[in-house]
Amino acid sequence: MPSQTKTRWIDSLSEISSEDWNRLADPENPFSDHEFLYSLELSSCVGSRTSWQPGYLLAEDEKGLHSALAFYHKYDSYGEYIFDHAWANFFSQNGLSYYPKGLIAYPFTPVNGRKIFRREDVSVDAALDVLLPVLLKESKRQGLSSIHFLFLEEEESKALEKRGFATRITHQFHWSNRSYESFEHFLGDFKSKKRMQIRREREAIRSDEIKILIKQGSEITEEDMDSIYSFYTDTYSRKWGSPYLNRKFFRLIREKFAEKIVLFLAEKHGERIAGTFNLRKGKKLYGRYWGSIGHFPFLHFECCYYSPIEYSIQNGLTIFEAGAQGEQKFLRGFPAVPTYSSHFIFHEGARNAIERFLENERMNMQEMILETNLHSPLKEQPGLKGSEL
């Protein structure tokens, strides 16, 4: 560690300014911003009485804040989206404790992006040289079973692998803008049968007299956010149980972060019937929460895929990440892409067993991604010739 670089832990982002923190944040990922992470604290979505206990590791030099990690003590594996319940069972069966563990991630958010926060003039390696020894030492001292970095940049994952972390490859489905001039131009990339199907689905929305409203920034009202919250909680209660986020969070995020919020709201005869909550930063759009008051054919596809894609084309955005899971995304022009996580297990025997599992899983996942994209509804995939599809 350079002698002029010092580290310290803080318990809350209230102890550091948003301006200082955001100089380290991912330039194309809003979930790394102070406003998002601190809103989780202020709304008690993380912290006391939750299984997400935050602590932030900071490194500082003569220029100020050098690099940082948003670190969480975790007492279960909920809200992570990289599933390790089998690892927890393996620990238990062998008389070991898997919890608490250490986690570096955006809470409740399976979004790819920078997790090793760093100043523009600081490399990933330089940040890890300062932060990682402190993180490992403190985690071991506190008796944590393991440390997990989730949904990393590939560069970060490779840097951690050089330092003894095991890489896990999973996958998501992301839309990429190939310099499209319009949604119709995008449809030209589809094979004819799927192109006609998408047109029929969009026409069904218009025929049902449903209007899609796009609201962003200062246009978003508290009533809009209350609608999104009600849609979000309804979806969670029907599919996954208790929601991770509360009404206070949605109100705070509007107050602190409105310039990065994009809502797609569906109305029929003046009644708000559905909507999606999205965040935008740089050249990327991230779809997060969807819900509706009832079943409306194809409305999910319109609010979650087609309208955001059209918005991305109109605004020159390059990537649209529409969330986890994916068959319906894949069929609508979202190719499969690899996602990366990095894992360090302190117990040597457990570490060896999990590393062997991950080695086999990586090979299978890489083959699966390639095989999936060979059956794409798009006429040609990036990096593949049309004759190969």
C-alpha positions, 0 to 999 in steps of 0.5 A: 500500500502506498504510504500516503494512502490510508483506509478507514471504515464508516457505518453510514454514507451520511459521513461522506458527501455525495459529491465526493462519493459520486466521483468514484461511482460508475459513470454509467450506473445510477445504482452506484451513486450516493443518492441511491445507496443512501436512500436505502439507509434512510428508508431502513431498507438496509441497516438495523432489523434487516439482513443487510448491515452496511459498512463502507471501506474508504481509501484516501490519498493526498488528492482526497477519496481514492477508492471505496467499497459498499460492503454489507454483512449478510445474514441470509442470501435474499435480495442478491440474485446470485443463488448460493443456498446450496453453498449454505447447505453444504456448510451446514452439512459439514458443521460449518456456519455460512452466515454471516458472510460479506457482500459487495453489491447493489442491494436488491439489484441484479445490475451489472456495473462497477463494484470497486469504486475508484477515482478516474485516475485510479485503476482497478488493480491500484484500488484493490491493492489498497482495499483488499488486504484491509477487507480480507483482514477485517472479514476474517477477524469478524469471523465471516465465512466468505466475501462475495462481489456480485454482478461485477465488471469483467475487468474487476472479476479478472483482477479479483481472480488474480488475487485468489477469488473464484469467478462465477459466470451467470447470464442475463439478457440485454438489448444493444443499440446497433445505431438504430434510427427508429423502432421500425429500424430495430424490427428490421433485424428480426426474422419475419415471423417474430417481426410481425408478432411484435407489430401485432402486440403493439397494435393490440395495445393501441386497439385497446385504447391504452396510452403509454406516458413517459415521465422523467425528471421534474415531470414525475410527481409524488402521485406517480411514485405512489402508483409505481410503489403500489404496482411494485408491492402488488407484483412482489406479493403475488410472486415473491412475498414481502417486498424489499423496498418501502414507500419511503424509499420511493419518495426519497429516490424521487426527491434525491434522484429524479433526474435519473428516473424514467417512468413508463405509465399505462393509462386506459380511459384516464385510469392508471393501470400499469407502469415500470420504474427505470433508471438512466445514467450515461448511455444506459437504461435500467428497467427495474420494477413493473406492476399492473392492476390487472391482466392486459394482454401484451401490456407487460411487453410494451411497458417493459420492453418495447417503449423503453427500447423506443425511448433508448433509440430516440435518446441515443442510449446504447444498452438497456438492461431490463432486469433478471430472468429472460425467455420473454426478453430473448424472444424480443431482441435481448441476446444472452450475455455473461455476468460475473461474480467473484467469491472468496471462501475462508475455509480451505476445504469448502473453498476447494469444493466450491471452486471445483463446482464453479469451474464446471459451471463456468464451462456449462454456462459459456456453452449455454450462452452461445447455444442460446444465441444461436437460436435468436429471433434476430437475423444476425447476432453480434460476432456471428455470421448469419449463416451460423444462426 
